[in-house]
Amino acid sequence: MSDESYHKLAKVLDSLPNGFPSTESGVEIRLLKKIFQPDEAEIFCDLKLKFETAKKIAKRTGRPLEGLEEKLTSMWDKGQLFGVQLGDTKLFRIVPWAFGIYEFQLPFMDREMAEMCEEFMKVYGRQFFDKTPQLMRVIPIEKEIPARHEALNYEKVSSIIENGLSFQLMDCICKKEKSLLDQRCGKPMDICMGIAPVPDLFDNSRTGRVISKEEAYGILKKAEEAGLLHLIKKLRHGAYGVEIELYDAVPKGYVIFYSLLSGEEAVVSEFASKLNIQKLGNRLEVAHA
């Protein structure tokens, strides 16, 4: 069977933030074949970084609408793309290899995939850290977290949690990978969080469990006691008409805080109105008292 679909997918991923470099061994193609079927790779290449409904995707790409939402939902279930459900409306978009598809493989990571990821990381890691501007920087963990509801500097971890309305806890994909290779470190496994400024966003999550704001603060304390650092990554990718802000807690765990959606105005407006979020230009912000 031809690998054309996978090479096309690799090229798309390499155009996204953080890249997806080619290797002499071709391990990146083997990884994609492990995760995607050829038709799934083709569908991924038709999607964008902005959220779209199946109906919008069908109209834009010429794909038949019948069965498309079910196929996209299946790809969401497999960690091949990112989806959200707002009532009866499902929205889908592509994500980079990292932070994205790699982390979404948490439920599916086995030793074979772990070995391929380790081999790929030798090339991927070099180009990831060579990119400028730097995508991440250290942010402080505060010794005391105010009990009152107060807007704090966005670089302070407590303000990210305080401004969040839904929270998710996941195992660390990198620690799972190392465990499968018999190289497990002594740091906590359940340390990665997702934070969103909209309620109930993680109710249909495929990779973690919903936690409360209080539990999120507890995870921060747990991370600090384990000697883990927290970094912030701000990303702008104008080629796809989308700007995203991501807050990451590392090593290799991450906190995601989507504060900007742009592109399809109708989708953005519907998103804001359904969740009672203030829309300021192309920014969506949760109003706080």
Rosetta blueprint (number, residue, H / E / L):
1 M L
2 S L
3 D L
4 E H
5 S H
6 Y H
7 H H
8 K H
9 L H
10 A H
11 K H
12 V H
13 L H
14 D H
15 S H
16 L L
17 P L
18 N L
19 G L
20 F L
21 P L
22 S L
23 T L
24 E L
25 S L
26 G L
27 V H
28 E H
29 I H
30 R H
31 L H
32 L H
33 K H
34 K H
35 I H
36 F L
37 Q L
38 P H
39 D H
40 E H
41 A H
42 E H
43 I H
44 F H
45 C H
46 D H
47 L L
48 K L
49 L L
50 K L
51 F L
52 E E
53 T L
54 A H
55 K H
56 K H
57 I H
58 A H
59 K H
60 R H
61 T H
62 G L
63 R L
64 P L
65 L L
66 E L
67 G L
68 L H
69 E H
70 E H
71 K H
72 L H
73 T H
74 S H
75 M H
76 W H
77 D H
78 K L
79 G L
80 Q L
81 L L
82 F E
83 G E
84 V E
85 Q E
86 L E
87 G L
88 D L
89 T E
90 K E
91 L E
92 F E
93 R E
94 I L
95 V L
96 P L
97 W H
98 A H
99 F H
100 G H
101 I H
102 Y H
103 E H
104 F H
105 Q L
106 L L
107 P L
108 F L
109 M L
110 D L
111 R H
112 E H
113 M H
114 A H
115 E H
116 M H
117 C H
118 E H
119 E H
120 F H
121 M H
122 K H
123 V H
124 Y H
125 G H
126 R H
127 Q H
128 F H
129 F H
130 D H
131 K L
132 T L
133 P L
134 Q L
135 L L
136 M E
137 R E
138 V E
139 I L
140 P L
141 I L
142 E L
143 K L
144 E L
145 I L
146 P L
147 A L
148 R L
149 H L
150 E L
151 A L
152 L L
153 N L
154 Y L
155 E L
156 K L
157 V H
158 S H
159 S H
160 I H
161 I H
162 E H
163 N L
164 G L
165 L L
166 S E
167 F E
168 Q E
169 L E
170 M E
171 D L
172 C L
173 I H
174 C H
175 K H
176 K H
177 E H
178 K H
179 S H
180 L H
181 L L
182 D L
183 Q L
184 R L
185 C L
186 G L
187 K L
188 P L
189 M L
190 D L
191 I L
192 C E
193 M E
194 G E
195 I E
196 A E
197 P L
198 V L
199 P L
200 D L
201 L L
202 F L
203 D L
204 N L
205 S L
206 R L
207 T L
208 G L
209 R E
210 V E
211 I E
212 S L
213 K H
214 E H
215 E H
216 A H
217 Y H
218 G H
219 I H
220 L H
221 K H
222 K H
223 A H
224 E H
225 E H
226 A L
227 G L
228 L L
229 L L
230 H E
231 L E
232 I E
233 K E
234 K E
235 L E
236 R E
237 H E
238 G H
239 A H
240 Y H
241 G L
242 V E
243 E E
244 I E
245 E E
246 L E
247 Y E
248 D E
249 A E
250 V L
251 P L
252 K L
253 G L
254 Y L
255 V E
256 I L
257 F L
258 Y L
259 S L
260 L E
261 L L
262 S L
263 G L
264 E L
265 E H
266 A H
267 V H
268 V H
269 S H
270 E H
271 F H
272 A H
273 S H
274 K H
275 L L
276 N L
277 I L
278 Q E
279 K E
280 L E
281 G L
282 N L
283 R E
284 L E
285 E E
286 V L
287 A L
288 H L
289 A L
